[in-house]
Amino acid sequence: MRLKRLVLFAVWALVSAAFMPFALFAEEMAFQFTPVSVAGSGGVHNAEEDGVFTLLSNPALLNSVTSSMFLALSGGVGDVYRDGMFEFGSPPVYYTVTGPLALGVISKGVGYGIFNHVSLQYGRLDTDVVGVAGIDWVLIDTTGFKLDFGLAPKVLFRFRQTNTGTVSLFAPSITPGILFSFGERFRAGIRYGDALSVALLANGAEDIRISRSLDAGIAVEIVSNGTLGLTLFADYRDLLRSSDDGSVDPLRQLGVGLRVAFWNNFWLSAGMSARAPTGGFGVNLGAVKLDTALSAYGAEVGIRIMRE
């Protein structure tokens, strides 16, 4: 078993190292941290738990989280693909180094965590910190149907350092969520990210806003057994954004993906997010899980440490 895990780790490390020099990353949203484990299958999922990152997606999924303690760290280099071509010139430099760090505990539908995301670009340093707690109530639980309601209060902080000055933002926020479970294999989730929020402290923050977003998604377990797992995801972000004026592209709000797991030791994923293809793979080393996500714009690698 130990030799098998070492071989899986070596394969993951070699392939990740091969792709990282060609990283072309996707765009990011304010206070929206997309973990590597779901980025390969279309991005943030509203109907599928993802460990401690569930606190940032849909709090109604907290009862689905089986592990109790989490530490996650990921990083990538990207944002070098613009207007249909690679751009490496200096100046400007389009490389973006990102690295979300998550630490949290979830147990029996209650959890809390701290998330940190640093983005380094030419002439600009962004630091986002989110402290969040969450609770999940089961409202209905029958043989074929289950309804969960979750609530996640958060504290948001952003610090931006540029060549022209410093910008900071501090604000509390609340995110509610609902999860519908039909049988064992079909789930539908709705969350209203940062639905209630107010900036208590802002310094030069005219270009920083707390982005509220009503999102919905489904997760369907097509195959689920000890040998093979096959799950389909589909999510639509920011349902309230209007496309009447032609400035909004509905396809950029859509994320779809597929994940295939073999013996729960190795998994592959593919999908589309914001009109860009995505893919990823990962390995299970017991308490440690390694993930890699690739897209038309970038690549990330991540590590998750958890305790059952």
C-alpha positions, 0 to 999 in steps of 0.5 A: 500500500505504501509503495502504491501511494508513493507511485501515485505521488510521483505520477502526480508530481511529474505531470503537475511539474510538466504543466505548470510552466504553461499555466494560463489561469482563469479570472477570479471573483471578489472573495470567491476562492475556487479550490483546486479539487473542484476547479477541474470539473467546472468550478465552485459546486453548489450541490457537492461538498468539498471539505472546508471549502464547503463553508464558502460554497453552500453552507447547506452542505455541511451535514454532508462533510464526513471529515472533521479537520482540514488544512488546504494549500494551493497555488498556481501561475497564470493569466498569461493568455489574453485576446487569443494569444500568449503575452509574456512581455515586461512591462507589462507582466501578466503572470499572476501567482495565486495561493489560497490557504484554508484551515477549518473544522467541520463536525455534525453540520457545524463548522468554522474556518479561515481562508487566505488568498494572495494574488501577486501581479505586476505592480499590485498585491491583493490579499483577501482574508475570510473568517467564516462559521456555518451551520446546517439544519435538516428541515425535512428528512424522508426516505426519498427526499431531504431538505437542508438549510444552511447559514454562514456568517463571514468577516471579509477583509481585503488589502491591496497594495499598488504603485499608486497607493493602498486600498483596504476593505473590512466587512461582515457578511451572511450567506444562506443556502438550501440543498434538496436531496432526492434519493442518494444520487441527486442533489440540487443546491441554491446559495445567495453569496454575501446576501447581507453585507455592509462595509464597516471600514473602507480606505480608498475602496471605490473599486472594491465591492462585495459581490453578491451572487445568487447561484444554483447547481446540481450534482448527479452520482451516475455510478457509485460503488467501491470500484468506480465513481462517476459524478456530473456537475452543473452550476449557473452563477449570478442568476440575478445578473441581467443579459438584456443589455447584451453586456452579459454572456450567459455561457460565462456564468455556466459551469459544467463538469464530470469527475471519475474516481477509481477505487477512491484512490485516483480521480480525473475531471473535465468540464467547462467554466466561463467558456473555457475548458477545464480538467484535473486529476488527483490522488488519495494518499490517505489523510493527504489528498493531492489535486491538480486543476488545468484550464485554458487560462491556467494551472493550479496544484493543491494539497489537502490534509484532513482527519476523519 
